[in-house]
Amino acid sequence: MKKSLILAMMAIVMASCSAKDKILVTYFSASGTTKTLAEELAAKTGADLFEIEGAQPYTSDDVNLGNREARAFKEMADKSFRPEVKDKPKKLKSYDVVYIGFPIWGNAAPNIIYSFIEQNDLKGKTVITFSTSGSSDLSNSHRLLKEQYPDLDWVEGVTLKRNPTPEDRQNVLSKLVSCSLHGKIAD
Ligand SMILES: Cc1cc2nc3c(=O)[nH]c(=O)nc-3n(C[C@H](O)[C@H](O)[C@H](O)COP(=O)(O)O)c2cc1C
């Protein structure tokens, strides 16, 4: 009797842990905008958070829009280049839903997102994209990822554009939350 009660309690604890671990929000952010959005999204969905970082960190010089020789532009020019990623998420297997967030660079996801996808097994998971940008929509960046990795179960999220109002931000967050609940942006 005592033993079965303990087993039942263990089952409840294990079930609540796996429910909590279901969603992972991963993101790359060179200057903090995507990081803030990712943190808000993780808080709203009760997800774990993982930052995709370069083994060689990205500095403000690397993303200087006034310098076409900057690292970001060099990486953008070579679509096959894969910058080294610092770390891998732990227990990736335990997640059903993985958000991938990034700043849009040259109307595409930065090369490091491609490195991340190639180094982590996302097959069988729902992979939801989101981004921040100056003015570009997410659609082209998402399409390119889907074309490159057709075996993944992609869901297109939404981008947060520069200088959002609090309403814009809330709107983007609710759309992104709906992606994990419904597998698409709910109407
Ligand atoms: C190298 C580079 C290329 C960019 N290309 C685009 C672009 O094609 N379209 C766009 O709307 N914004 C573009 N941006 C603006 C970023 O997407 C935007 O500032 C983003 O919010 C930065 O996110 P972060 O602070 O997380 O790095 C670019 C920025 C950089 C540094």
The ligand as a MOL file (V3000), in Angstrom:
LIG
                    3D

  0  0  0     0  0            999 V3000
M  V30 BEGIN CTAB
M  V30 COUNTS 31 33 0 0 0
M  V30 BEGIN ATOM
M  V30 1 C 24.2660 42.3470 -40.6960 0
M  V30 2 C 22.8470 42.7400 -40.4840 0
M  V30 3 C 21.9050 42.5280 -41.4830 0
M  V30 4 C 20.5750 42.8850 -41.2800 0
M  V30 5 N 19.6710 42.6340 -42.2660 0
M  V30 6 C 18.3640 42.9470 -42.0780 0
M  V30 7 C 17.3900 42.6610 -43.0700 0
M  V30 8 O 17.6510 42.0910 -44.1360 0
M  V30 9 N 16.1060 43.0470 -42.8340 0
M  V30 10 C 15.7370 43.6890 -41.6910 0
M  V30 11 O 14.5700 44.0300 -41.5470 0
M  V30 12 N 16.6330 43.9450 -40.7040 0
M  V30 13 C 17.9320 43.5940 -40.8690 0
M  V30 14 N 18.8440 43.8310 -39.8640 0
M  V30 15 C 18.3700 44.3890 -38.5880 0
M  V30 16 C 18.2350 43.2880 -37.5150 0
M  V30 17 O 17.4560 42.2080 -37.9840 0
M  V30 18 C 17.5470 43.8560 -36.2560 0
M  V30 19 O 18.2150 44.9880 -35.7820 0
M  V30 20 C 17.4310 42.7970 -35.1530 0
M  V30 21 O 16.3850 43.1510 -34.2710 0
M  V30 22 C 18.7100 42.6540 -34.3280 0
M  V30 23 O 18.5050 41.6200 -33.3860 0
M  V30 24 P 19.5260 41.3020 -32.1960 0
M  V30 25 O 19.6040 42.5540 -31.3420 0
M  V30 26 O 18.9020 40.1860 -31.4560 0
M  V30 27 O 20.8440 40.9490 -32.7940 0
M  V30 28 C 20.1790 43.4840 -40.0460 0
M  V30 29 C 21.1240 43.6960 -39.0590 0
M  V30 30 C 22.4450 43.3240 -39.2570 0
M  V30 31 C 23.4440 43.5550 -38.1560 0
M  V30 END ATOM
M  V30 BEGIN BOND
M  V30 1 1 1 2
M  V30 2 1 2 3
M  V30 3 2 2 30
M  V30 4 2 3 4
M  V30 5 1 4 5
M  V30 6 1 4 28
M  V30 7 2 5 6
M  V30 8 1 6 7
M  V30 9 1 6 13
M  V30 10 2 7 8
M  V30 11 1 7 9
M  V30 12 1 9 10
M  V30 13 2 10 11
M  V30 14 1 10 12
M  V30 15 2 12 13
M  V30 16 1 13 14
M  V30 17 1 14 15
M  V30 18 1 14 28
M  V30 19 1 15 16
M  V30 20 1 16 17
M  V30 21 1 16 18
M  V30 22 1 18 19
M  V30 23 1 18 20
M  V30 24 1 20 21
M  V30 25 1 20 22
M  V30 26 1 22 23
M  V30 27 1 23 24
M  V30 28 2 24 25
M  V30 29 1 24 26
M  V30 30 1 24 27
M  V30 31 2 28 29
M  V30 32 1 29 30
M  V30 33 1 30 31
M  V30 END BOND
M  V30 END CTAB
M  END
